[in-house]
């Protein structure tokens, strides 16, 4: 990690590096989360690198500094949700410094988070998604087409996260038991069942990969057409490309398929605790957000079907 902020003493850089090492190796946060924390802290100290602000040690940071940063973020049109996430990074960082006795008090203690409008998870209609996957003219029969189909099928059929998908190896598959092992947040493993259709697609994909990809040395399941490890942008582009066929909504990300997986299970009567386990949520609170989508669906059905609804 490199910083080029004039006016900051070396000890500031040292604390940042210690914190990143702490969340990476001790807390074992995902690479995506570590990158986000590092970016947030870099932005914060870039803001403090203003000639009118003189801060040379984390102990000199006050709640006024943080509030001013929050205002500047809002002026940049960041949403309250994004601002809150960045403030959460600061809370974690200054708590780490307090525990190490590098500061006497956390400057975030007097910070109130901006109010966030509760948003329902974005989903696509599972019926349309199933129809898309069943069509013979959408995905080509070659390696790339079948790989793309497998990406959509895995995300929709298992609810795994993007980072989890990228981490799946061929060794994680148990086609005899029809399961896939994923490594989730905090390095927690879980086993997710897969349906027969997905199992057959996996077998077909693996055969194509073996026969068509030269120099196929990657241990990862999803690879590029040259056999290299898949990467986040590639998965995003695949999902966006095919969801365009069935959805005009702005959000067409891999996480939308995770939301769709959970909402579909809930709408069809699955137990909330079972969905929690399938998604790899640490608590039921994170899973309960999907009940709101189900309530909205019931309201829609009621308005369409009940004679007294209008």
KAKA-V538505 format. One record per helix or strand. SS is the DSSP state (@ for helix, = for strand). FROM is the first residue (numbers start at 1). TO is the last residue. Records with the same first field share a line. If there is no record, write none. Layout:
BEGIN
SS = FROM-TO + FROM-TO
END
This chain:
BEGIN
@ = 10-26 + 31-48 + 58-60 + 63-75 + 80-99 + 107-110 + 126-134 + 143-158 + 162-167 + 170-172 + 185-187 + 196-212 + 232-243 + 254-267 + 272-279 + 284-287 + 289-305
= = 169-169 + 173-174 + 179-183 + 189-193 + 220-220 + 223-223 + 229-229
END
